[in-house]
Amino acid sequence: MRATVRLADVLKPLIGRVQAAVLPRTHHGTSPSGVKLPPTVYRMGGAHFRQDAAFVSSAVAEVQRLEDKIGLSSESRLLDWGCGAGRLAVGIAEKLGRIELYHGVDIQKHLVDWAQRHLGDRDGFRFTHVDLANPRYNPGGSHERTIPGDSGGYDGFYAYSVFSHLMGDDTAAYLHEVARLLAPGGRAFVTAFVEDDVPDQEENPVGYGPLTWSGPLHCVRFDRGFFEGMVRDAGLEVDSLEHGQETDGQSLYILRRP
Ligand SMILES: C[S@@+](CC[C@H](N)C(=O)[O-])C[C@H]1O[C@@H](n2cnc3c(N)ncnc32)[C@H](O)[C@@H]1O
């Protein structure tokens, strides 16, 4: 078992590097306004995203939701945590054209490398890779729980389907980072699996949601009171909760730094 884990830890970054070297040269998708699109195998979040039109329209629709719910504009400074290969960045470039600061952060190096190379040359856009552990996405990473960025340096924070793959200890620590990064009055748009009257936290709960969960942290479900307690302990407030309407039944929270 120990040998298998070590082999996977060694092979995963190597595979990522080979993909990063080869795939960007074989894919030439662009959005209607000419924004480069990640290779299809780099698109997280479902098979329908393999179609360029679906990928771009979901990204643009997400920007509209951020405009409506946290006041995103071209003057904003936004941190996109768990940005993957930059789905939201594509939407911002397509819909707003420019932004004061878009900062994408992720632990998967090949995705961040692609995004930095192809989207990071736009004014205001930058991406940072952090080699931190997540048993699902980067098991060999460090066990620090930090998010790079200046304290109080962001008006908005976006984390779509990220807390859904983190246990409570990590979630609590990262919520403190969200509070540190947001300027007073700044707002976070985050999704998570939360339900009433369930155990505080449960990995891959059987019979819950539309999928058969498999592999580490495919679905982490929290009790609503437990999750909101972690939010308050981090110094954040719950502005709103829309239950169960997001991917695979996740809920949408708008959190605010007072
Ligand atoms: C399901 S994907 C969502 C991707 C993107 N937010 C979207 O909606 O298209 C979850 C992402 O979170 C990233 N992630 C997981 N743990 C992380 C951490 N501690 N720090 C930064 N990114 C993390 C994963 O690498 C992965 O890209």
The ligand as an ORCA input file, in Angstrom:
! r2SCAN-3c Opt
* xyz 0 1
  C     -14.174     20.299     -8.812
  S     -12.799     21.292     -9.232
  C     -13.559     22.874     -9.521
  C     -12.795     23.729    -10.505
  C     -13.334     25.143    -10.726
  N     -13.593     25.832     -9.474
  C     -14.579     25.150    -11.562
  O     -15.679     25.362    -11.045
  O     -14.467     24.913    -12.777
  C     -11.993     21.548     -7.651
  C     -10.669     22.279     -7.786
  O     -10.187     22.638     -6.485
  C      -8.786     22.470     -6.463
  N      -8.339     22.370     -5.053
  C      -8.599     21.398     -4.153
  N      -8.001     21.671     -2.961
  C      -7.359     22.860     -3.114
  C      -6.561     23.692     -2.253
  N      -6.288     23.329     -0.997
  N      -6.076     24.854     -2.750
  C      -6.336     25.230     -4.025
  N      -7.075     24.482     -4.890
  C      -7.576     23.315     -4.448
  C      -8.570     21.207     -7.291
  O      -7.244     21.068     -7.743
  C      -9.562     21.422     -8.425
  O      -8.999     22.106     -9.510
*
